[in-house]
Amino acid sequence: MRKPLYVLVVGLLLASFLAGCSPAPAPAPAATSAPVKETVVVKETVQVSVPVSAAEQEWEVLNPAGVKKVTPMELAPRLTSLEGKTIGLKWNQKPNGNIFLDRIAELLVEKVPGVKIIKFYEVEPTTVPQSANATDAKNKAQLIAKHKPDIVIGSQCD
């Protein structure tokens, strides 16, 4: 006796669900007026026209990521040769980065005449750890700049 009742309840729930999900009938169009179109203006550049029955609306879509203003900067002139130049080596304290830079120094001294190598991780040890903030980074850059290197090679090793 319980099984037929269960089947009946499930059948009625299913029928009511399907009836509730069917699309609503569209209203009959007025014979004398054309459908109204609404223009949706999105601030960034998109305009879309969609038919609606209400008056015109304007929407503003905001980007939560924000907008960054990028100011162009002039790049330093590129070196045409390393001969006679002062090359600074900057290590960021990652494992084996200093070993890599030591080998670069050896190769530069061996292959480039008159090159001068400055290992900032030995000469200015405070330049090694990662900068905590913009002021710290600026101070480290000034420490490096006082040695007047023509170019600085940084190691990002792991």
VMD Tcl script that draws the C-alpha trace (Angstrom):
set ca {
  {0.00 0.00 0.00}
  {2.87 2.37 0.71}
  {4.57 1.84 -2.65}
  {1.65 3.15 -4.79}
  {1.37 6.19 -2.50}
  {5.10 6.84 -2.87}
  {4.89 6.58 -6.66}
  {1.90 8.95 -6.68}
  {3.70 11.57 -4.54}
  {6.88 11.39 -6.64}
  {4.81 11.63 -9.82}
  {2.94 14.70 -8.55}
  {6.21 16.39 -7.45}
  {7.76 15.68 -10.82}
  {4.72 17.01 -12.68}
  {4.63 20.19 -10.57}
  {8.34 20.71 -11.10}
  {8.03 20.34 -14.86}
  {4.99 22.61 -14.96}
  {6.83 25.27 -12.94}
  {9.87 25.18 -15.23}
  {8.02 25.69 -18.46}
  {8.47 29.11 -20.04}
  {5.80 31.67 -19.37}
  {3.61 32.42 -22.35}
  {4.69 35.54 -24.22}
  {2.27 38.46 -24.12}
  {0.45 39.09 -27.36}
  {2.08 41.92 -29.28}
  {0.12 45.13 -29.56}
  {-1.17 45.57 -33.07}
  {-0.47 49.29 -33.22}
  {2.97 49.73 -31.62}
  {6.42 48.39 -32.47}
  {8.50 46.62 -29.78}
  {10.54 48.98 -27.61}
  {14.35 48.56 -27.70}
  {16.49 49.39 -24.69}
  {20.06 50.56 -25.06}
  {22.43 49.29 -22.40}
  {25.62 51.38 -22.20}
  {28.61 49.70 -20.61}
  {31.20 52.28 -19.59}
  {34.19 50.55 -21.14}
  {33.10 50.47 -24.84}
  {30.28 48.02 -25.30}
  {26.78 49.05 -26.36}
  {24.06 46.44 -26.67}
  {20.47 46.87 -27.84}
  {17.90 44.46 -26.46}
  {14.13 44.49 -26.88}
  {12.30 45.27 -23.65}
  {8.92 46.49 -22.66}
  {10.18 49.12 -20.16}
  {11.68 52.56 -20.71}
  {15.37 53.08 -21.62}
  {17.93 52.22 -18.94}
  {21.65 52.96 -18.57}
  {23.92 50.48 -16.80}
  {27.41 51.12 -15.47}
  {29.74 48.12 -15.28}
  {32.75 48.56 -13.03}
  {36.00 46.63 -13.13}
  {36.90 45.67 -9.56}
  {40.56 45.21 -10.50}
  {41.09 48.94 -10.92}
  {43.07 50.81 -13.53}
  {46.79 51.39 -13.33}
  {48.36 54.39 -14.96}
  {51.57 53.40 -16.70}
  {54.05 56.14 -17.37}
  {56.58 55.36 -20.07}
  {60.25 55.66 -19.23}
  {63.34 55.93 -21.33}
  {65.53 52.84 -21.39}
  {69.25 53.07 -20.71}
  {71.41 52.99 -23.83}
  {72.66 49.52 -24.69}
  {76.36 48.70 -24.48}
  {78.05 47.73 -27.71}
  {81.00 46.08 -25.97}
  {82.00 45.00 -22.46}
  {85.70 45.82 -23.00}
  {87.00 48.12 -20.27}
  {83.61 48.26 -18.56}
  {82.75 47.85 -14.88}
  {80.30 45.02 -14.36}
  {78.43 44.62 -11.07}
  {77.13 41.25 -9.96}
  {74.00 41.27 -7.77}
  {72.90 38.17 -5.87}
  {69.43 37.83 -4.30}
  {70.43 35.15 -1.77}
  {68.72 32.28 -3.59}
  {70.64 28.99 -3.42}
  {73.55 28.67 -5.86}
  {73.08 32.19 -7.28}
  {76.44 33.28 -5.90}
  {78.11 30.20 -7.42}
  {76.58 31.09 -10.79}
  {77.77 34.71 -10.52}
  {81.27 33.63 -9.46}
  {81.50 31.53 -12.64}
  {80.20 34.46 -14.74}
  {82.94 36.64 -13.20}
  {85.60 34.07 -14.09}
  {84.40 33.84 -17.70}
  {84.17 37.63 -18.10}
  {87.72 38.18 -16.78}
  {88.97 35.38 -19.05}
  {87.20 36.51 -22.24}
  {86.76 40.31 -22.03}
  {89.88 42.52 -21.98}
  {90.04 45.23 -19.32}
  {86.77 44.29 -17.60}
  {86.39 45.15 -13.92}
  {84.09 42.95 -11.80}
  {82.35 44.11 -8.61}
  {80.63 41.38 -6.59}
  {78.09 43.38 -4.61}
  {77.33 40.38 -2.42}
  {80.91 40.67 -1.13}
  {81.52 44.45 -1.33}
  {78.05 45.58 -0.15}
  {76.49 42.59 1.70}
  {73.41 44.64 2.67}
  {72.34 44.59 -0.99}
  {71.86 40.81 -0.89}
  {68.56 40.25 1.01}
  {65.30 41.04 -0.74}
  {64.10 44.60 -0.18}
  {61.38 44.98 2.43}
  {59.83 48.07 0.81}
  {60.40 50.77 -1.82}
  {62.66 52.82 0.46}
  {64.86 49.80 1.15}
  {65.08 49.03 -2.57}
  {66.04 52.66 -3.30}
  {68.77 52.57 -0.64}
  {70.20 49.35 -2.11}
  {70.15 50.84 -5.60}
  {72.06 53.89 -4.29}
  {74.67 51.63 -2.67}
  {75.17 49.88 -6.00}
  {75.19 53.16 -7.97}
  {77.97 54.68 -5.83}
  {80.35 52.11 -7.37}
  {79.41 53.44 -10.86}
  {78.96 50.11 -12.68}
  {78.35 50.27 -16.42}
  {76.04 47.27 -16.16}
  {74.67 45.06 -13.37}
  {73.96 41.37 -13.80}
  {71.51 39.91 -11.32}
  {71.11 36.25 -10.43}
  {67.67 34.70 -9.90}
  {68.83 31.14 -9.24}
  {67.26 28.32 -7.28}
}
mol new
graphics top color blue
foreach p $ca { graphics top sphere $p radius 0.5 }
foreach p [lrange $ca 0 end-1] q [lrange $ca 1 end] { graphics top cylinder $p $q radius 0.2 }
display resetview
